[in-house]
């Protein structure tokens, strides 16, 4: 099966054309990467610019592949993404649980009210219990008086979703699956132990940062904040009177925490509007570090406040994995570990993919690789009800509207 992978970010749009064959490693057949325009913090801000960026990325991948591709799996990111924890139940009257009972519980989700401005994106069953016995994975065939299913339901602002869908339709993109960015990051970077023992993955992108917590192979929380690496570069540019491009280079070359021995080291800062000249002014490296750390602390504080308190209270997170381009800043890992008081480590894509360029194996490609992993799991049946990692993408009614309106 050949399918397109479309990772839409605020900094770049990545398109992979992938061949997925059962029991074999996926293989990259075409690659296209284009600078992202018309997208800010994961949200479409200019339809025409965003469409041009998406089409350019796809066309590059199709040219590399030598053919067109019909369907794509796409990520969706927005700071309006919310996780809702709900428990739904049905009476069993001491009868055995049937597959029809499972369907009835899932059907109840359709009747829940999230607000007129919310669009349901994912339903993820997290627990089953029969008569308060919560250690149940496969309830079918078991007897009891009541079956309860716990769900993590992920929603986003309906208008934001509508604009996203319109952008894809204008770009002539046929979508088979849409996955929220935090979910994709986790699938791309976390191993089986991480997914089971309780791990939060934090993906620091350019325009926004996403958070996902997995526990016992279930996505139990997902969220996004609209602060990322670009905001650090912007702070540097304003604070040191230099251009955004120069600020980005300074962030990469000299950014992050500094040791005592480095504090007084001098670095040259190009003046705004003088990138083509050698005119600079000098500052101590500590000054640059302070600007960066101030924004990094804000990012981490927002992430901490975003994480559902019940996640922390129930000890569902035993470690934190950091990914995304900005997470590679010097000292970011240690700073995060101290900030959260939880063991942290750097993460990058762990899925084996043939034909993936070395430059595409770093933290900046976690979402892209996670989308590939998602499609593999779905094709193998692991994303169906009662599976180890369960997700049902609830765009059935919405998907009909997409087809009727645009195709």
LINCOR-V195990 format. One record per residue. RES is the residue in one small letter. D_LAST is the distance of its C-alpha to the last C-alpha in whole Angstrom. Layout:
res = [RES RES]
d_last = [D_LAST D_LAST]
This chain:
res = [x x x x x x x x x x x x x x x x x x x x x x x x x x x x x x x x x x x x x x x x x x x x x x x x x x x x x x x x x x x x x x x x x x x x x x x x x x x x x x x x x x x x x x x x x x x x x x x x x x x x x x x x x x x x x x x x x x x x x x x x x x x x x x x x x x x x x x x x x x x x x x x x x x x x x x x x x x x x x x x x x x x x x x x x x x x x x x x x x x x x x x x x x x x x x x x x x x x x x x x x x x x x x x x x x x x x x x x x x x x x x x x x x x x x x x x x x x x x x x x x x x x x x x x x x x x x x x x x x x x x x x x x x x x x x x x x x x x x x x x x x x x x x x x x x x x x x x x x x x x x x x x x x x x x x x x x x x x x x x x x x x x x x x x x x x x x x x x x x x x x x x x x x x x x x x x x x x x x x x x x x x x x x x x x x x x x x x x x x x x x x x x x x x x x x x x x x x x x x x x x x x x x x x x]
d_last = [22 21 18 18 20 19 22 21 25 27 29 27 23 24 22 23 22 24 25 25 28 30 33 33 32 29 29 27 26 25 26 24 26 25 27 25 25 24 24 27 28 25 23 21 23 22 18 19 22 20 17 19 21 18 17 21 21 18 20 23 22 21 24 26 24 24 21 17 16 12 13 15 17 17 20 21 24 25 29 27 27 29 31 32 35 35 37 36 38 39 42 44 47 48 46 44 41 38 34 34 36 33 30 32 33 29 28 30 28 26 28 29 29 29 29 26 25 24 21 22 21 23 26 29 32 35 38 39 42 44 47 47 47 44 45 43 40 39 40 39 43 45 47 47 47 44 41 40 36 36 33 31 28 27 25 24 24 21 20 21 18 16 16 16 12 12 14 12 8 10 12 9 10 9 11 13 16 17 21 23 25 29 28 27 30 32 30 31 35 36 38 39 42 40 38 40 43 41 40 38 36 36 34 35 32 33 31 31 33 31 34 33 36 36 39 39 36 34 32 34 34 31 31 31 33 32 35 35 37 36 38 41 40 40 43 45 44 46 49 50 49 47 43 40 40 44 43 41 43 46 44 43 47 49 47 48 51 54 58 61 62 59 59 61 60 59 55 54 52 50 51 48 47 49 47 48 52 54 55 55 56 57 57 58 55 56 54 51 51 52 49 46 48 48 44 44 46 43 40 42 43 40 39 42 41 38 38 39 43 42 41 45 47 46 46 43 43 46 44 42 40 39 36 34 36 38 40 42 44 47 49 45 46 49 49 46 48 51 49 47 50 48 48 45 44 42 39 37 34 36 33 35 32 33 32 32 34 37 36 33 35 36 35 33 30 31 27 26 28 27 24 25 27 25 23 26 27 24 24 28 28 29 27 27 29 33 32 34 31 29 26 23 20 19 16 15 15 13 11 10 10 7 5 6 6 4 0]
